[in-house]
Amino acid sequence: MSVTITRNTGAFNLMVNLSVKLKDVTLEKLAPGESTNFELPNATEKIKVSCFFAHKEIEVRDGQIVAIQKKYSC
């Protein structure tokens, strides 16, 4: 069971470090325009996208492709 996360390359995103976490474990730190795939332990999980002191939880499902845009960013 895998999920693909893609980070947007908008002007705002160039200034922000972004990390993707599952159960408070950092899976990946994404640069602008970067993508990553990772395995989910269950068919549905909540991941946390965070930067600075803010975060957003997103529910993802097996096979889903998630584009991280400003609305998901901090």
N, C-alpha and C positions, 0 to 999 in steps of 0.2 A: 504494500500500500504506500504510494508515494504522492507527494505534492510538489509543484513547481512554484517558486516565488521569484518574481521579476521586479526589479526596482526601476522606477521611472527616472528619466534623465532631465527633468525640468530644472529651471534655474534655482528654485528653492532647495531642491534636493542636492545640489552641488555643495552646499554649505553644511550638510548634516551627516553625521555618522549614524548608521542605521544597523541595528542588530535584530535578529529573529531568534526568539526563544520558545522552547517547549518545556513546560513544567520547570521554569526558572533555570534551564540549562541552555546556554547560547549554542544554537545550531550553526549560525553563520553571521558574519558581518558583511553587509553588502555595500559595494561602491555603486555610484550612479551608473545605471544601465546594466548592471550585473544580474545574473540569474543563478539560482541554485535549485537542486532537487534534493529532497530528503524523505526518508521513510517515516511513516506514522506507525506507532504501536497499535493503534485502534483505527477503525474506519472513519471516525470523526474525532477531531481533537481541537483544542483551543491553542492557538499560538499567540505570542506576544511580540509585537513590533515596537521597538523602543529606540529613543534617542534622548540625549540629555537626561532630564528628570521626568519625562513624560512617556506614556506608552498607550497602546491600543491593543485590545484583545480581538482576535478574529477567529471565528470558527471555520475550520477547513475540513474538507472531505477527501477521501481517497480519489486520486486522479485529477483533482482540481488544480487549475492554474490561477494564481493570485498575482495581480499587478499592484504593486505598492505605489500609490500616488499620494499627492499632498494630503488628501482627506484621511489616509491611513497614517501618514507621517506625523511627526510631532510639530 
